[in-house]
């Protein structure tokens, strides 16, 4: 009779150990997945920064083209604006 309570306790301890091991494995998997997501978000930020840079460059080009077009219109007297 004295052996039976020990076996029950050992059985519970084994079950707890298996649960802890399973939980540890799942947490490790989640850590790897979160790390992967963080890397992907960082790459998205870099890509977004590159897009902003590209848009700024396009805006500068459009400004130069607009300025040149305004000058041409003034020279050809196609514009109502006075020459500057």
C-alpha positions as CSV (number, residue, x, y, z in Angstrom):
1,X,0.0,0.0,0.0
2,X,2.8,2.4,0.7
3,X,4.2,2.0,-2.8
4,X,1.0,3.1,-4.5
5,X,1.1,6.8,-3.4
6,X,4.7,7.0,-4.5
7,X,3.8,5.7,-7.9
8,X,0.9,8.1,-8.2
9,X,3.2,11.0,-7.4
10,X,5.8,9.8,-9.8
11,X,3.2,9.4,-12.5
12,X,2.0,13.0,-11.9
13,X,5.6,14.2,-12.0
14,X,6.2,12.4,-15.3
15,X,3.1,13.9,-16.7
16,X,4.1,17.4,-15.5
17,X,7.6,16.9,-17.0
18,X,6.1,15.9,-20.4
19,X,3.8,18.9,-20.3
20,X,6.7,21.3,-19.5
21,X,8.8,19.8,-22.3
22,X,6.0,20.2,-24.7
23,X,5.4,23.8,-23.6
24,X,9.1,24.5,-23.9
25,X,9.1,23.2,-27.5
26,X,6.1,25.3,-28.4
27,X,7.6,28.4,-26.9
28,X,10.8,27.8,-28.8
29,X,8.9,27.5,-32.0
30,X,7.0,30.7,-31.3
31,X,10.2,32.5,-30.6
32,X,11.6,31.5,-34.0
33,X,8.4,32.6,-35.7
34,X,8.4,36.0,-34.0
35,X,12.0,36.5,-34.9
36,X,11.2,35.7,-38.5
37,X,8.3,38.1,-38.5
38,X,10.5,40.8,-37.0
39,X,12.9,40.4,-39.8
40,X,10.1,40.6,-42.4
41,X,8.8,43.8,-40.8
42,X,12.3,45.3,-40.9
43,X,12.5,44.4,-44.6
44,X,9.2,46.1,-45.2
45,X,10.4,49.2,-43.5
46,X,13.5,49.3,-45.7
47,X,11.3,48.7,-48.8
48,X,8.9,51.5,-47.7
49,X,11.9,53.8,-47.2
50,X,13.1,53.1,-50.7
51,X,9.7,53.9,-52.1
52,X,9.6,57.2,-50.3
53,X,13.0,58.0,-51.7
54,X,11.9,57.0,-55.2
55,X,8.8,59.2,-54.9
56,X,10.9,62.1,-53.8
57,X,13.1,61.7,-56.8
58,X,10.1,61.5,-59.1
59,X,8.7,64.6,-57.6
60,X,12.0,66.5,-58.1
61,X,12.0,65.4,-61.7
62,X,8.4,66.5,-62.3
63,X,9.3,69.9,-60.7
64,X,12.2,70.4,-63.1
65,X,10.0,69.4,-66.1
66,X,7.3,71.8,-65.0
67,X,9.8,74.6,-64.7
68,X,11.2,73.9,-68.1
69,X,7.7,73.7,-69.6
70,X,6.9,77.0,-68.0
71,X,10.0,78.6,-69.5
72,X,9.1,77.2,-73.0
73,X,5.5,78.5,-72.7
74,X,6.8,82.0,-71.8
75,X,9.4,82.0,-74.6
76,X,6.7,80.9,-77.2
77,X,4.3,83.4,-75.6
78,X,1.8,80.6,-74.9
79,X,1.3,81.7,-71.3
80,X,-0.4,84.6,-69.8
81,X,2.3,84.9,-67.1
82,X,4.7,87.8,-67.4
83,X,8.3,86.8,-68.2
84,X,10.6,86.8,-65.2
